[in-house]
Amino acid sequence: MEVSRPLNPNDVSKRHALTPLRLLRGLICLLVLLSTAFMMLVFCGFLTAVVFRPFSRHYSRTVTSFFFGAWLALWPFLFEKINKTKVVFSGETVPKGERVLLIANHRTEVDWMYLWDLALRKGCLGCIKYILKSSLMKLPVFGWGFHIMEFIPVERKWEIDEPLMHQMLSTFRDPRDPLWLAVFPEGTDFTEQKCIRSQKYAAEKGLPILKNVLLPKTKGFCACLEDLRGSLDAVYDLTIGYKHQCPSFLDNVFGVDPSEVHMHVRRIPLNNIPTSENEVTTWLMDTFILKDQLLSNFYSQGGFPHQGTEGTLSTMKCLVNFVAVIGLTGIFTFFALFSSIWFKIYVSLVCVYLASATYFNLRPSPILSS
């Protein structure tokens, strides 16, 4: 029997040194991810999410979800099969195919990427969406992908964010469209300095003092519930912990950390969540008090309770998906570089459109059906 050892959440040592081989492998992986993203966006994303959308938003999302689910699956393949990061799920086993709102703690800048590991196992990878800070939409190529996949950008100023959130959330109500909408109620990633500020604010306002999470911000979560309650099946409450230190984006790419990602899952049916904003605020605070305790136990005991709720990814399925995405990218690259001049013009025009549409948050409206 494996004995869990106490963890130090502030440990700054790396699991692996950044050797020249790891550096080279990471750069190759990053190049593959970037090039496949670019070609999928130009040749698939533009057609499925822009050209098809005026005729049917539902079928546009279905096809877009298929292609970009395949691309997103490259990331769990990188994490679990190439970098050998162990992803451990605990808590409850959730069913496939539900329309859900996900809430999670925000320990580091890449928490949101590990939600893909759970979504892939549940067949919902292509329909996962995030509420994320608008600055991430400015990332080259990846920002275009966030726009195509209908992530909701926020400025973290409610007077600016409220109308945009309600407008975009109103388009997610179709029960035919699979949906995993992820929200990080803390609003920013956890650091010691932010925790001290959060604790000081909590003390001034008579709120609970939390050690491992920040006080949750409730307006965005309440807005999601208000707009989507009638079309959701449940809320998934995810608590994420890392061994043996919190990774950065480059740690993920180069495979130096983390050694293990632990994800505790709770499924809360919608009828168990109150309807009034004040009661929802209290419910969310209670949820984060529970998260704080779960993380305290995780750091002292080395794991969450009830581990082993999900199996490992199939290496064969990961490889088949990888070959398919690389094959498509190769075909698209040939057309873009070595075929007719019209393909080069097409690629140039699509790049201009995607850059403009992402910057101004523009999407075509359905004209025939939703």
DAWO-V481364 format. One record per backbone hydrogen bond with DSSP energy under -1.0 kcal/mol. NH is the residue of the N-H (numbers start at 0). CO is the residue of the C=O. Records with the same first field share a line. If there is no record, write none. Layout:
NH: CO + CO
//
This chain:
6: 298
10: 7
14: 255
15: 255
18: 16
22: 18
23: 19
24: 20
25: 21
26: 22
27: 23
28: 24
29: 25
30: 26
31: 27
32: 28
33: 29
34: 30
35: 31
36: 32
37: 33
38: 34
39: 35
40: 36
41: 37
42: 38
43: 39
44: 39
45: 40
47: 43
48: 44
49: 45
50: 45
51: 46
54: 51
55: 51
59: 55
60: 56
61: 57
62: 58
63: 59
64: 60
65: 61
66: 62
67: 63
68: 64
69: 65
70: 66
71: 67
72: 68
73: 70
74: 71
76: 72
77: 73
78: 74
79: 75
80: 76
81: 76
82: 77
84: 78
85: 258
87: 260
89: 262
90: 305
91: 264
99: 178
100: 233
101: 180
102: 235
103: 182
110: 107
115: 112
118: 114
119: 115
120: 116
121: 117
122: 119
123: 118
127: 124
128: 179
130: 181
131: 151
133: 153
135: 132
136: 133
137: 134
138: 135
141: 139
142: 138
144: 140
145: 141
146: 142
147: 143
148: 144
149: 146
150: 145
151: 129
153: 131
159: 156
160: 156
161: 157
164: 160
165: 161
166: 162
167: 163
168: 164
169: 165
170: 167
171: 168
176: 173
179: 126
180: 99
181: 128
182: 101
186: 183
189: 105
194: 190
195: 191
196: 192
197: 193
198: 194
199: 195
200: 196
201: 197
202: 198
203: 199
204: 200
206: 201
216: 184
221: 217
222: 218
223: 219
224: 220
225: 221
226: 222
227: 223
228: 224
230: 227
232: 98
233: 98
234: 267
235: 100
236: 265
237: 102
238: 263
240: 261
242: 259
251: 247
252: 248
253: 249
254: 250
255: 250
258: 242
259: 242
260: 85
261: 240
262: 87
263: 238
264: 89
265: 236
267: 234
269: 232
271: 268
272: 269
279: 275
280: 276
281: 277
282: 278
283: 279
284: 280
285: 281
286: 282
287: 283
288: 284
289: 285
290: 286
291: 287
292: 288
293: 289
294: 290
295: 291
296: 292
297: 293
298: 294
299: 295
300: 296
301: 297
307: 88
308: 88
317: 313
318: 314
319: 315
320: 316
321: 317
322: 318
323: 319
324: 320
325: 321
326: 322
327: 323
328: 324
329: 325
330: 326
331: 327
332: 328
333: 329
334: 330
335: 331
336: 332
337: 333
342: 339
344: 340
345: 341
346: 342
347: 343
348: 344
349: 345
350: 346
351: 347
352: 348
353: 349
354: 350
355: 351
356: 352
357: 353
358: 354
359: 355
361: 356
366: 53
367: 53
//
